[in-house]
């Protein structure tokens, strides 16, 4: 007769890692109370207030056209902010505190993925790399969709790695990854990429196709209602959001790579997001037709930009980063002066030690990922093979459009897993007796 079943014990190391992740993020938010939403964050803040005032806002054609630039971003992060504002008041600080929780949860998912993929050593090292990642720590205090997207991505990766013996597993993963696509548009293709990465786990092509259909189909159905909304309200069925054509132009033109104000582009005379996108794609394709080799040369520059300095994350918290118009408004100009005076000493740390720390951490993740692929490309566990495929897709997507270091944020999750695996493999090789 068998004895009573043992209750699974929570790994104390996981508790320590989660506590570490929470504490360092909470410390950053508490230390930087003067950070103000600016740039993309200012638009997220505006969209959330509009949603809060009237839930019909995204379905009101007149308002959607008037606030057309809000169509450049998917809807889920402003919706998340709206929920926080409804319960905590219109305060971006409340969003930052919620992001402390999201960032801590990401570390938990990474630990579980690493544990399943290659054991406890990979689990705790990958989670540690995420917990103390300076980019993740300091962007927690910024109104930025990467915070929510990282949660969906980590949760989706964990779900994708569960056995697909029941259809509800890939379907659930597809829903989560679909929510990710509604947070960051680049996530649209992630379910298909992860489905391709799992091909070698199936003995028959049919079984793999059925499971992949549940994953990709569930994701597509999650995104579809918003695509329908775009078609009905704006007159153009943008898959997730507008801006794709504009971003394509930013990556393929004869003037300069990267973002420019719309007024500085040939699309400055256009008034709708759909028209801007169509023209952006047309101009980008014309540029490629004139100089096909430019795709390669520009691609190299985009990869370099993608893996550039991560100093943006601490710098985004600098008191010099304020919304447009503050310096020309007397009252806000006074507030801006006070903010700069209070945070001058903090800026030295943000742009000094913490930026250096972030740079070293990024180099470690990139080097570790390259080593993991080099030493174990054909023997990577399924979860880590998916991480490798995801990293490759991330680079390819930004070669196709354009890149800056901030766009690297989500892919540092698979980088952390691959780096932890590389450390484990190197340690095993070093411990092997000579001659064996």
Number of C-alpha atoms within 10 A of each C-alpha: 3 4 5 6 6 6 6 6 6 8 9 9 13 19 12 13 22 22 13 17 28 21 16 19 27 21 13 20 24 14 12 17 14 18 22 24 23 18 15 16 18 17 20 25 22 16 24 26 19 17 17 20 12 11 14 12 15 20 14 13 15 13 13 16 16 11 14 16 14 22 22 18 22 22 22 19 26 27 19 16 26 25 17 21 20 14 9 13 12 18 13 21 23 16 22 26 17 19 27 25 17 20 24 23 19 24 29 23 22 29 29 20 28 27 16 18 20 19 15 17 15 28 27 24 22 28 29 22 23 27 26 19 20 27 25 24 27 26 28 27 33 25 27 23 22 23 25 22 25 24 23 24 26 25 21 25 25 19 21 27 20 15 10 18 10 10 15 14 18 29 23 18 27 29 24 26 33 31 25 32 29 24 28 23 20 17 20 22 19 24 30 16 17 25 21 15 19 19 16 11 9 12 9 10 10 10 14 18 15 11 22 24 19 22 29 26 19 23 28 22 14 20 21 16 13 19 18 17 18 21 14 13 16 21 12 16 18 20 22 28 23 26 22 23 22 29 24 23 30 24 25 29 19 14 8 12 19 18 16 12 7 13 10 9 15 13 18 11 10 14 12 15 24 23 15 22 22 15 18 25 19 16 21 21 17 15 18 16 12 10 13 12 11 16 16 12 10 19 22 13 14 25 18 14 20 22 19 18 19 25 22 20 26 26 21 22 27 24 22 17 16 20 17 11 10 15 15 9 12 11 10 14 14 12 14 22 14 13 19 18 11 13 18 14 10 16 18 14 15 21 18 14 12 21 22 17 16 24 18 14 18 23 14 16 23 17 15 21 25 17 19 25 19 11 13 16 14 9 10 19 16 19 24 26 22 22 26 25 18 22 21 13 18 20 19 14 14 22 22 16 21 24 27 19 18 19 17 22 18 21 19 23 26 27 28 29 32 32 26 26 30 23 17 18 17 13 11 10 11 10 9 9 7 7 4 5
